[in-house]
Amino acid sequence: MSADFIVQPSGAFRIGDFLKQGFADTRWTEFRAAIAFVKRSGTKHIREELKAFSVRGAAVRIVSGIDARGTSVEGLSDLMNAVAGRGTVFVFNNANSSTFHPKVYLFKNDTAAEVVIGSGNLTEGGLFSNYEASLLLHLDLACKRDAALLVSICATLDTWSTPTLSLCYALDTAVLAKLVEGGYVPDESKAWGDEKIAMADARAAESTLFAYHAVPGAPKVSRLPGPAPESAEEPEETDEDEGLQVITPPPVEAQDGTYNIFLMTLQRTDVGVGQTTSGTSRRSPEIFIPLAARNYDPEFWGWPDLFTNDTTWTGPLDRDGRGKMDRAGVMVRLGGATFPVHFWYNPDKKDVRLRSEHIRSAGSIGDILYVERSNGAGGFAYYVDIVPHDSPRHADLLAKCTNTVRNSKKVFGYL
């Protein structure tokens, strides 16, 4: 065994270089990794090389954490698309207070292996420009000690990348949609503006105790369609950029209904997160639509034709003989983001719920939920807005919420 110390950002050889060289090295027949956080700022540097590595027949097995919203939907999509049908990407998350935090990158064949274990995530900073420290081990598998170490490393990676209900899932489009729907992974295109504002606020608050020091940046990569990369600079915009591509979601079915718009005031059950008592778990992100509101215009919600029976349901049935029913993957547009929302009906709860962290986190008590059905041409079935309770528009819409809900302060209306 021999070892090299990789130091960033000033080192001549960084984790990003290790990955790019490893994917191009035809000696290697397998790549494995366990990474806490994955973002497109990192995957953009290696996704084409990873795809070529996978296409030539090498095995790929990657597991990513999703704690603290540190992994993005774009980063996971890049990995999934690069190994599509050939390798496997996993997501790992323990709902307790533990954080999935390893950074391990491994290339191997039958006789040798190289593994980097350190602090760098699969982000641009982690691969190139952050202050990171890692150890690169060169293993000779003819040496019993090296072979035993590799067995131990692979056994740990196996543990983290074995599908286990409620802990580890093999990533596919359905799982990714659930991660987005549940608010586990952010949309970088939506978060970009918030990150810029936070960075500016932080810098404005800095004292003169610390000053700006330039460090070597990441290598330039060809721009591909997608959201803005993580950077403190915004790309220059001109009217002559005809080569830029605009990504438009595929159209969906038009949403039927008697009315065009649904309005409802939000209450604590809609926007609360269940953290009022120390040690309690975070509530599922759900907006509660009363049955009275659903029944006022059933077609507006796709009820019941667009819902499917949950075959695992063993609870009570309603008076129409229906148990739990789901309408999954309903495309919704809120602000600048289009994302899937899970509709579900539980006869035991006596309401329809819209499960979405995006919608819950956008609202406050007393705000008005505005839902407008769409013709589907823009890639979404509903356009959604949250009207703040202290905005001029709120008073006008509240006057149109003329229907009350029994045992609730909630009011609703249709337009």
N, C-alpha and C positions, 0 to 999 in steps of 0.2 A: 504494500500500500504506500502511496505517496499522496501528498496533499499540497494544495495551493490556497492562499488566502486571497479572497476577492473583496476589495474595498471600493466603495462607491461614495461620491460620484467621480472622484479624481483618478481612479484606476484605469489603466489602459484596457483592461479586460473586465467587463461587467456581466451581470447575470444575463442580460439581454444578448450579449455576444455569445455566451455559453449556449443559450438555447438556439440561436440562429445557426451557429456552427454545428451543434449536435444534430439538428434536423437535416442538415446538408451532408452529414457524414454517413456514408453508406455502410459503415461497419455496424451501426446500431440497428437492431431489429425490434426494439421496444422502447417506448417512452412512458414514464409514469410521473405523476405529480400530485401533490397535496398542497393546496394554496388557500390561505384565509380569504383573500379578496381578489376579485377579477373584474377589471374594467376595460372598456374598449381602448383607453389610452395605452394599455399594455398589449392587448391582443392584436391591435393594428400592426404592431411590430413583428409579430410571429405567425399570424394566422395563415398567410400564404405558404410559409415554410412548413408549418404543421400540416397543412393540407397535402402538400407534396410528399411529405414523410409518410402520411397515412395512405395516400394513393399508391405508393410503391410497395405496400403490403406490410409495413411495420405496424406493430400493435400499439395502441394508445389507450391509456386509462388515466383519467384526470378526475380528481375530486376537489370541489370548491366549497368553501364556507359561504354563508349568507348572513352572518351576524352583523348587527348594527348598520344594516343597509349599505355595507361596504362593497358589495358585489352588485353589478348592474345587469339589467336584462340584455343590453347590447353585448357586454363581455361574454355572458353565457351563450348568447346566440352565435357569436363568432366561433367559440370553441365547438359548439354542437354542429355548426355548419361545416367546419373544417374537417371533422372526422365522421361526417354523416354516413351511416351504414357500415362503417369500417371500425371505428373505435367507440369508446363510451365515455361520457362525461357524467359525473355524479354531483349531487348537492347534498351537503351534510349539515344538519342543524339539531342541536339539543335545546329544547325549550326551557331548560333550567338556566342557571346563571353562568354555565360554562360557555366559553367562546372557542369556536373552532379556529385555531390560530397557527397551524404549521406552514412552513414554506420549504418544500422538498421538491427537487427536480432531478429525475433519474433517467439516464440512458443506459441500456444494457444489451448484451448479446450472450452467447453461451460461454464466453471465455473472459469477458471483461465488463466493467461497468464504470460509469462516472456519475457521481451524485453531488449536487449542491444542496447544502443545508444551511440556512441562514435566516435573514430578516426580510428579504425582498418579496413583496407580493407581485402578482401579475398585473401591475399597473405601470405606467411609464416611469413614475418615480421609483417604484420597486425594482424595475429592470435596469434603470440607467441613472436618474438624476437625484434620487434621495440619498441621504447618508445611510448606507447599509453596510453590513459586514456578513460575509458568508464563507464557509469552508468548502472547497472543492476536493473531493476524495477520488483518487484513481484506484480502482480495485482490480486486482489480478485474481480471477476465480480459481486459478490453480493453487493459490495459497489458501489453506483451510481457514485461517483467521479472516481473510477478506471475504471468502465465500460465506462464512457464518454471519458476518456483519450484513452482507447483502440479504441473506435469508431473513434476518431480523427486521431490516428496513422494509422488505417486501411484505412480510407478515403484518406489519403495522399498516402499510398502505392498503393491504387487503381488508383489514378490519374497518378502515375508514371508507372503503369503497365497495362494501357489500350491501346490496339493497335490504333495508330493514324498515319495516313499517314505522312511521312517525319519527324516523331518525335519518335515514339515507335513501335517496331515490335516484334511479337512473334518469337522466334528463332527456325529455322529448318535448315536443311542442305542447302537449297537454299539461305536463308538469310545469313547464315554463309559464304557461298561461295562469296556472294556479298560484305560482309564486308572485306574478304580477298582481293578480286579483287580490291576493292576501296582503299585499304591501310589503312583501319580504325583499324584493329587489326593485330599486328605483329605475326610472326611465331617465337616462342621462340627458336626453334632449330637453326634458322638463326641468331637471335639477340644475342645468347649466347656469341659468340666470341667477338662481338662488345662491349657487356657489360663488359666483363672481361678486355678488353683493356682500356675502359673508367675508370673503377675502379682503375686499376693500375696507369694510368696517374694522376688521382685525388690524390691518396695516395702519389705518388712521389712528387706532388706539395705542399703537406701539410707542414706547418712549425712545429716547436717544441712546438708551443703554445698548441696543443692538442696531447694527447697520446692515444694509444689503451687500452681499458678497456673491459675485458671479461664480457659477459652477459649470462644468461641461454639460451640455444638454444632450438629449437623446438624438439619435440619427433621424434624419428626415425620412418620411415614408410617403408613398404616393397616396393622395387623398382618394378615399373611396366613399360611396354614399353612406351617410350616417350622421349622428349628432356631432356637435363640436367636441373636439378633444379636450381633456383636462389641461388647461393652460391659462395663464393670467392674461394672455393677449387674445383679442378677438380678430378673426380674419377680416381683411379688408373687403368691403362690398362694392361692386361696380355693376353697372347695367350691361357690361360687355361680357360677363361670365356665362357665355352660352353653353360652355361645357359642363356646367353644374347640373346635377340631376336632382329632381324633386321626387321623393318617395311618396306615393299615394296609396293608401290602403285599398285592397280590392273591395269592390262593392259588396254589400250584403242585401238581404231581402228587405223590402220596404216594410215598415212597421204599420200595421193596421190599427184602427181605433175610430171611435165615434168623435172624440175630441182630439185636438192637436197638442194641447199643453196641460200638464199636471202640476199643481202647486201644493206645497205642504210645509208647514212650519216644523222645524227640527227641535227635538227635545233631548233631554239628557241620555235617554236610551239610544238615540241615534249617533250622538257624537262623543259619548263617554267611553273611556278606555278601561274602566274597572280597576283603577289604581288608588282608590280612596283608602284602602286598608293595606298596611305594610305586609308584603309577602303574597298578596293576591296576584293572580295571573291576569294578563291583558285580555280584555274581551275581544271576541271576534268582531271585525269591522263591518257592522251591519246597519243598514237603514231600514226602519220598520214601516211598512206600508199597511195600514189597517185594512181588514177585509172589507169594511164599508167603502173604502176608497177603491179597492180592487173591483168590487162588484158594481160600482158606479159606471165603469167602462172596462169590462173584462178584456176586450180585444186590445185595448191600449197596452196591456201588460202581456198579451199573448196567452191569456188564460182561457181555457186550459189546454188548447190545442198545441201550443209550443212547449209545454212542459212534459216531462217524461217521469214515469213512476220510478221511485227508488226501490229496486227489488230487494234491498237489504233491510227495508223498513219493517219493524215488528211492533210498532206502537199503534195507537188508536187510529181509527178511520173516521172521517167526517160523515155527515149525514148523506152525502152523495157517494159514499164508499171509497173515497180517495184517502190515501196515506200521504207520506212525504213525497213531494214532486219537485223536480228541478228543471230549470231552464239555464243551461250552462253556456258560458262563452258569449254573452250578449255584448256586442261591441258598442261602446259608449264614448262620446267625446266630451271632455271637460277641459276648458281652457285650450291649450295647444296640444293636448295629449289624447290619443285614442287607445283604449284598453278594454279588455274583457271584464265583464261583471257577471257574477253568478246570482241568478234569481232562484229563490227556493221557497216552497210552501210547506209548512209543518202544521198539520191539523191540531197537534197538541198545543202549539203556540198561538194559533188563531190569527196569523198574519202572513204576509208575503215579505221576504227580506231581500235586500240588495246587498250582497257581500262585496265590499270594496274599500280598501284602505284609502285610496285616492279621494273618494267622495267623503268618507268620514273625516279625514284630516283637514278637508277644505271648509268644513262647517263648524258653527258654534250654536249654542242654544238660542233659539229665537230667529235664527236665519231662515230663509225660505229656500226649499229645494225646488228648483225649476227643471222640469223634464219635458222636452219637446220631441215628439216622434219624428222620424226622418224617412225620406224616400230611399235611403240606403246607398245612394250614389257615392257619398263621401267615405264609405267604409264603416259607417256606424248606424245603428238602429235608433239611437236616441242622442240628442244633444242635451247636456246637463249643465246647469249653472247653479251656483250658490249665491243667493242675494243677501248680503249682510244686513243685519237688523237695524243698523244705523245709517243705511244708505237711502237716498231720496226715492229710489225705485221700490224699496221695501213697502212703504205705506200704500202705494198704488196696488201692488200685488196682494198684500194682506187683505185689502178690502174685497178681493175676489175669492178669498178662502172662506166661503160661507157655510161649509159643512163641518160639524163638530164630530168628535170621536168620544164614545162613552168611556168614562173613567180616565180621561186624558185631557191635557191642555192643548193637544194637537188639533189643528184645523187644516182643512184642505179644500181645494176647488179645481175645476177643469175649465179650460177655455177652448 
